[in-house]
Amino acid sequence: MDLKRKTKQRALWWAIFLSALTPFVLLMIAIVTQNLGADPAKEIVLELGTWAINFLWVTLAITPFRKMFGFNWMLPYRRMMGLYSFFYACLHLLSFATFIVGWDVKILLSELTQRPYAIVGFIAFLLLVPLAVTSTKSMQKRLKKHWLNLHKLVYPIALLSLLHIIWQIRSDFSEALMYGLMLAFLLGYRFFKRKTKKTNKREKAQKLKAANAR
């Protein structure tokens, strides 16, 4: 790889990395300038949770976009997007514990065991933890086939995250509908490709069997 190409790739990496960090920086600026509206605590929690889900959806979108449009350059950044989702999810949970329940253990446990939206959200977070821990290349090599099976947890995590949104809705379903439609496409695409692959493999095996029988 020549130096010019390597420099471009490094510049792109930093551009994507800093772009993904921008929502956090803007939120910090809004906190410092006291520009978070009438309920700053709620706004902080919602903003961080929104970006955790946004980056989770972006992570899921990379494979379909790569296969549909040939955007192979996106693949190396899938891990980064997944880690950013975990980063914002951690901040979302910490801000909830800090600003909403004030680190009152009794209230926090009550929220996490009695409110459906909090239960599914916390389960989704717990499932994210092993994915973040095993996201390195060394862990991928160590786990081998088990790594792929483990990282399929991203699908139930996404479904739980969608439920986390839906169970907090009181009137406007438009945001949940948007996330739901996007997730339906991202998971539906994978299901369709997997089914097509199995069908093609079966047909190929049948043709080979028929050819050998002649």
One Martini backbone bead per residue (centre of mass of N, CA, C, O) as a GRO file, in nm:
protein
  214
    1MET     BB    1   0.094   0.038   0.026
    2ASP     BB    2   0.080   0.352  -0.027
    3LEU     BB    3   0.114   0.653   0.131
    4LYS     BB    4  -0.133   0.803   0.013
    5ARG     BB    5  -0.347   0.587   0.080
    6LYS     BB    6  -0.288   0.569   0.383
    7THR     BB    7  -0.355   0.867   0.445
    8LYS     BB    8  -0.651   0.857   0.353
    9GLN     BB    9  -0.745   0.637   0.551
   10ARG     BB   10  -0.669   0.791   0.808
   11ALA     BB   11  -0.848   1.039   0.752
   12LEU     BB   12  -1.115   0.881   0.741
   13TRP     BB   13  -1.105   0.762   1.022
   14TRP     BB   14  -1.105   1.037   1.173
   15ALA     BB   15  -1.367   1.149   1.051
   16ILE     BB   16  -1.553   0.925   1.164
   17PHE     BB   17  -1.474   0.939   1.461
   18LEU     BB   18  -1.549   1.247   1.503
   19SER     BB   19  -1.843   1.229   1.404
   20ALA     BB   20  -1.933   1.025   1.630
   21LEU     BB   21  -1.850   1.242   1.864
   22THR     BB   22  -2.024   1.499   1.816
   23PRO     BB   23  -2.284   1.455   1.991
   24PHE     BB   24  -2.127   1.473   2.259
   25VAL     BB   25  -2.008   1.755   2.226
   26LEU     BB   26  -2.280   1.905   2.188
   27LEU     BB   27  -2.393   1.821   2.462
   28MET     BB   28  -2.175   1.956   2.636
   29ILE     BB   29  -2.231   2.241   2.534
   30ALA     BB   30  -2.529   2.248   2.625
   31ILE     BB   31  -2.463   2.217   2.925
   32VAL     BB   32  -2.274   2.463   2.965
   33THR     BB   33  -2.501   2.668   2.823
   34GLN     BB   34  -2.788   2.589   2.907
   35ASN     BB   35  -2.933   2.419   2.627
   36LEU     BB   36  -3.196   2.194   2.740
   37GLY     BB   37  -3.430   2.321   2.859
   38ALA     BB   38  -3.664   2.236   3.107
   39ASP     BB   39  -3.530   1.917   3.095
   40PRO     BB   40  -3.213   1.824   3.110
   41ALA     BB   41  -3.207   1.532   3.211
   42LYS     BB   42  -3.392   1.409   2.995
   43GLU     BB   43  -3.229   1.507   2.748
   44ILE     BB   44  -2.971   1.352   2.803
   45VAL     BB   45  -3.086   1.067   2.806
   46LEU     BB   46  -3.220   1.072   2.522
   47GLU     BB   47  -2.975   1.148   2.350
   48LEU     BB   48  -2.795   0.903   2.423
   49GLY     BB   49  -3.000   0.683   2.341
   50THR     BB   50  -3.034   0.764   2.044
   51TRP     BB   51  -2.728   0.718   1.964
   52ALA     BB   52  -2.712   0.423   2.037
   53ILE     BB   53  -2.922   0.336   1.821
   54ASN     BB   54  -2.805   0.466   1.569
   55PHE     BB   55  -2.534   0.298   1.576
   56LEU     BB   56  -2.669   0.025   1.562
   57TRP     BB   57  -2.802   0.068   1.285
   58VAL     BB   58  -2.541   0.129   1.131
   59THR     BB   59  -2.409  -0.143   1.183
   60LEU     BB   60  -2.639  -0.305   1.032
   61ALA     BB   61  -2.609  -0.140   0.749
   62ILE     BB   62  -2.331  -0.216   0.626
   63THR     BB   63  -2.381  -0.489   0.487
   64PRO     BB   64  -2.610  -0.412   0.286
   65PHE     BB   65  -2.454  -0.174   0.152
   66ARG     BB   66  -2.215  -0.342   0.053
   67LYS     BB   67  -2.386  -0.547  -0.123
   68MET     BB   68  -2.570  -0.344  -0.290
   69PHE     BB   69  -2.324  -0.097  -0.352
   70GLY     BB   70  -2.013  -0.163  -0.287
   71PHE     BB   71  -1.928  -0.060   0.020
   72ASN     BB   72  -1.633  -0.174   0.130
   73TRP     BB   73  -1.517   0.070   0.303
   74MET     BB   74  -1.714   0.022   0.558
   75LEU     BB   75  -1.624  -0.239   0.712
   76PRO     BB   76  -1.387  -0.127   0.908
   77TYR     BB   77  -1.632   0.052   1.072
   78ARG     BB   78  -1.819  -0.142   1.230
   79ARG     BB   79  -1.680  -0.158   1.505
   80MET     BB   80  -1.690   0.142   1.571
   81MET     BB   81  -2.001   0.166   1.573
   82GLY     BB   82  -2.047  -0.042   1.798
   83LEU     BB   83  -1.878   0.109   2.017
   84TYR     BB   84  -2.048   0.367   2.008
   85SER     BB   85  -2.304   0.238   2.105
   86PHE     BB   86  -2.185   0.155   2.379
   87PHE     BB   87  -2.097   0.434   2.473
   88TYR     BB   88  -2.387   0.561   2.472
   89ALA     BB   89  -2.516   0.347   2.654
   90CYS     BB   90  -2.348   0.403   2.904
   91LEU     BB   91  -2.430   0.703   2.930
   92HIS     BB   92  -2.732   0.652   2.947
   93LEU     BB   93  -2.726   0.488   3.211
   94LEU     BB   94  -2.568   0.692   3.386
   95SER     BB   95  -2.768   0.929   3.351
   96PHE     BB   96  -3.010   0.785   3.471
   97ALA     BB   97  -2.880   0.724   3.751
   98THR     BB   98  -2.813   1.029   3.810
   99PHE     BB   99  -3.071   1.221   3.708
  100ILE     BB  100  -3.328   1.035   3.784
  101VAL     BB  101  -3.231   0.852   4.062
  102GLY     BB  102  -2.965   0.941   4.221
  103TRP     BB  103  -2.839   0.662   4.314
  104ASP     BB  104  -3.087   0.501   4.404
  105VAL     BB  105  -3.101   0.173   4.452
  106LYS     BB  106  -3.401   0.122   4.497
  107ILE     BB  107  -3.505   0.274   4.246
  108LEU     BB  108  -3.331   0.137   4.033
  109LEU     BB  109  -3.437  -0.154   4.082
  110SER     BB  110  -3.730  -0.084   4.028
  111GLU     BB  111  -3.695   0.005   3.733
  112LEU     BB  112  -3.537  -0.272   3.636
  113THR     BB  113  -3.807  -0.467   3.742
  114GLN     BB  114  -4.095  -0.299   3.654
  115ARG     BB  115  -4.013  -0.158   3.387
  116PRO     BB  116  -4.020  -0.252   3.066
  117TYR     BB  117  -3.824  -0.045   2.930
  118ALA     BB  118  -3.590  -0.099   3.137
  119ILE     BB  119  -3.555  -0.401   3.105
  120VAL     BB  120  -3.489  -0.416   2.796
  121GLY     BB  121  -3.259  -0.208   2.806
  122PHE     BB  122  -3.075  -0.364   3.006
  123ILE     BB  123  -3.049  -0.623   2.844
  124ALA     BB  124  -2.921  -0.493   2.597
  125PHE     BB  125  -2.671  -0.394   2.746
  126LEU     BB  126  -2.567  -0.669   2.850
  127LEU     BB  127  -2.533  -0.782   2.554
  128LEU     BB  128  -2.316  -0.566   2.466
  129VAL     BB  129  -2.070  -0.630   2.638
  130PRO     BB  130  -1.948  -0.888   2.492
  131LEU     BB  131  -1.913  -0.740   2.220
  132ALA     BB  132  -1.708  -0.529   2.317
  133VAL     BB  133  -1.494  -0.723   2.442
  134THR     BB  134  -1.489  -0.901   2.146
  135SER     BB  135  -1.391  -0.677   1.914
  136THR     BB  136  -1.124  -0.780   1.877
  137LYS     BB  137  -0.898  -0.951   1.687
  138SER     BB  138  -0.796  -1.144   1.908
  139MET     BB  139  -1.080  -1.252   1.987
  140GLN     BB  140  -1.157  -1.356   1.709
  141LYS     BB  141  -0.929  -1.569   1.697
  142ARG     BB  142  -0.995  -1.718   1.965
  143LEU     BB  143  -1.310  -1.787   1.899
  144LYS     BB  144  -1.391  -1.790   1.607
  145LYS     BB  145  -1.690  -1.928   1.556
  146HIS     BB  146  -1.804  -1.807   1.824
  147TRP     BB  147  -1.797  -1.510   1.740
  148LEU     BB  148  -2.033  -1.512   1.540
  149ASN     BB  149  -2.248  -1.614   1.738
  150LEU     BB  150  -2.220  -1.388   1.946
  151HIS     BB  151  -2.275  -1.143   1.729
  152LYS     BB  152  -2.587  -1.222   1.695
  153LEU     BB  153  -2.693  -1.047   1.937
  154VAL     BB  154  -2.765  -0.788   1.776
  155TYR     BB  155  -3.059  -0.865   1.710
  156PRO     BB  156  -3.193  -0.872   1.995
  157ILE     BB  157  -3.092  -0.592   2.070
  158ALA     BB  158  -3.256  -0.438   1.858
  159LEU     BB  159  -3.537  -0.535   1.953
  160LEU     BB  160  -3.511  -0.427   2.244
  161SER     BB  161  -3.466  -0.131   2.161
  162LEU     BB  162  -3.739  -0.096   2.027
  163LEU     BB  163  -3.905  -0.156   2.282
  164HIS     BB  164  -3.785   0.075   2.447
  165ILE     BB  165  -3.930   0.286   2.275
  166ILE     BB  166  -4.229   0.195   2.267
  167TRP     BB  167  -4.268   0.189   2.598
  168GLN     BB  168  -4.242   0.528   2.596
  169ILE     BB  169  -4.493   0.586   2.452
  170ARG     BB  170  -4.782   0.824   2.439
  171SER     BB  171  -4.834   0.943   2.118
  172ASP     BB  172  -4.576   0.943   1.928
  173PHE     BB  173  -4.495   0.694   1.662
  174SER     BB  174  -4.289   0.791   1.442
  175GLU     BB  175  -4.012   0.705   1.552
  176ALA     BB  176  -4.072   0.403   1.590
  177LEU     BB  177  -4.149   0.354   1.294
  178MET     BB  178  -3.878   0.426   1.170
  179TYR     BB  179  -3.710   0.214   1.323
  180GLY     BB  180  -3.881  -0.032   1.240
  181LEU     BB  181  -3.841  -0.014   0.931
  182MET     BB  182  -3.535  -0.030   0.930
  183LEU     BB  183  -3.515  -0.304   1.079
  184ALA     BB  184  -3.684  -0.469   0.880
  185PHE     BB  185  -3.484  -0.436   0.650
  186LEU     BB  186  -3.215  -0.535   0.782
  187LEU     BB  187  -3.335  -0.821   0.858
  188GLY     BB  188  -3.477  -0.899   0.592
  189TYR     BB  189  -3.227  -0.907   0.417
  190ARG     BB  190  -3.083  -1.135   0.567
  191PHE     BB  191  -3.304  -1.347   0.534
  192PHE     BB  192  -3.311  -1.348   0.225
  193LYS     BB  193  -3.009  -1.421   0.176
  194ARG     BB  194  -3.010  -1.686   0.338
  195LYS     BB  195  -3.235  -1.829   0.180
  196THR     BB  196  -3.101  -1.808  -0.100
  197LYS     BB  197  -2.843  -1.962  -0.027
  198LYS     BB  198  -2.982  -2.230   0.050
  199THR     BB  199  -3.125  -2.277  -0.221
  200ASN     BB  200  -2.870  -2.279  -0.400
  201LYS     BB  201  -2.730  -2.511  -0.250
  202ARG     BB  202  -2.953  -2.722  -0.300
  203GLU     BB  203  -2.955  -2.707  -0.611
  204LYS     BB  204  -2.659  -2.782  -0.649
  205ALA     BB  205  -2.676  -3.061  -0.511
  206GLN     BB  206  -2.892  -3.179  -0.702
  207LYS     BB  207  -2.730  -3.150  -0.967
  208LEU     BB  208  -2.486  -3.318  -0.875
  209LYS     BB  209  -2.649  -3.577  -0.819
  210ALA     BB  210  -2.765  -3.607  -1.107
  211ALA     BB  211  -2.489  -3.623  -1.253
  212ASN     BB  212  -2.383  -3.881  -1.095
  213ALA     BB  213  -2.633  -4.069  -1.188
  214ARG     BB  214  -2.551  -4.096  -1.507
   0.00000   0.00000   0.00000
